[in-house]
């Protein structure tokens, strides 16, 4: 694990074992990462903010521009909330979720912006 390089093919295979015997190796699987995105230093486009961050699970998302949709993912990439945003300020409550990092993705038209929030 770690940082993956852009435009690189990675391969893996697995086998099961119990300490004394092992299954045959699986088929070799692969994936190729996409090219990296260049961020322009002179263009800042902040579409939303999240506060407080870190949070106890209850927080507010402030949409500055267009309204859209919010998706919130847990640390293993599972979508846990998907909500249409129709107001500048929207309250969220993740206090029933485990502590840790969550990715908040704001989608408005063709634009996507993401931010992390830490639940303590």
C-alpha positions in Angstrom: 0.0 0.0 0.0 1.0 3.6 -0.3 1.1 6.2 -3.0 0.4 4.8 -6.5 2.2 6.2 -9.5 0.2 7.7 -12.4 -0.1 5.7 -15.6 1.3 2.5 -14.0 0.0 -1.0 -14.2 -0.1 -2.9 -10.9 -0.5 -6.7 -10.6 -1.5 -9.0 -7.7 -2.5 -12.6 -6.9 -3.7 -14.3 -3.7 -3.9 -17.7 -2.1 -5.5 -18.9 1.1 -3.5 -20.6 3.8 -4.0 -21.9 7.4 -0.3 -22.1 8.3 0.2 -25.7 7.2 -1.4 -25.9 3.8 -2.1 -23.4 1.0 -4.4 -23.2 -1.9 -3.1 -22.7 -5.5 -2.4 -19.1 -6.5 -5.3 -17.2 -8.0 -5.4 -15.7 -11.5 -3.2 -12.7 -11.8 -5.3 -9.5 -11.6 -4.2 -6.0 -12.7 -5.3 -2.4 -12.9 -3.7 0.7 -14.5 -3.8 4.1 -12.7 -4.8 7.1 -14.7 -2.6 10.1 -15.4 -2.2 12.6 -12.6 -4.2 15.9 -12.6 -2.3 19.1 -12.7 -3.5 21.7 -10.2 -3.3 25.3 -11.4 -1.9 27.6 -8.6 -3.7 30.6 -9.9 -7.2 29.1 -9.9 -8.9 28.6 -6.5 -12.5 27.3 -6.7 -13.9 26.6 -3.3 -17.5 25.5 -3.6 -18.2 24.4 -0.1 -16.9 24.2 3.5 -17.4 21.9 6.4 -17.4 22.9 10.0 -16.6 22.2 12.7 -13.7 19.9 11.5 -12.7 17.8 13.4 -16.2 17.0 14.5 -18.1 14.9 17.1 -20.3 13.7 14.2 -22.6 16.7 13.9 -21.4 19.3 11.3 -22.7 21.9 8.8 -21.9 22.0 5.1 -21.9 25.6 3.6 -22.4 25.7 -0.2 -21.0 29.0 -1.5 -22.2 28.7 -5.1 -24.5 26.4 -6.9 -26.5 23.8 -5.1 -25.9 20.2 -6.0 -25.5 16.8 -4.3 -23.4 15.7 -1.3 -21.9 12.2 -1.1 -20.2 11.0 2.1 -17.9 8.0 2.0 -16.4 6.1 5.0 -12.7 5.2 5.2 -13.1 2.0 3.1 -14.9 3.9 0.3 -18.5 2.9 1.1 -21.1 5.5 0.2 -22.9 6.1 3.5 -24.9 9.3 2.7 -26.2 10.8 -0.6 -28.2 14.0 -0.3 -29.5 16.7 -2.6 -28.4 20.1 -1.3 -31.1 22.8 -1.8 -30.0 25.3 0.9 -26.8 27.2 1.5 -26.4 25.6 4.9 -27.1 21.8 5.5 -26.8 20.0 8.8 -25.4 16.4 8.9 -25.2 13.9 11.7 -22.7 11.1 11.5 -22.5 10.6 15.3 -23.7 7.0 14.9 -20.8 6.2 12.6 -17.3 5.0 13.8 -14.7 7.6 14.6 -12.2 8.3 11.7 -11.8 10.0 8.4 -14.7 10.5 6.0 -14.6 11.9 2.4 -17.3 14.5 1.6 -17.8 15.0 -2.2 -19.8 18.0 -3.5 -21.2 17.5 -7.0 -22.7 20.4 -8.9 -23.1 20.0 -12.7 -19.8 18.9 -14.1 -17.8 20.0 -11.1 -16.7 17.8 -8.2 -15.0 19.0 -5.0 -13.9 16.9 -2.1 -13.0 17.5 1.5 -12.1 15.2 4.4 -13.7 15.4 7.8 -12.4 13.8 11.0 -14.9 12.4 13.4 -13.5 12.3 17.0 
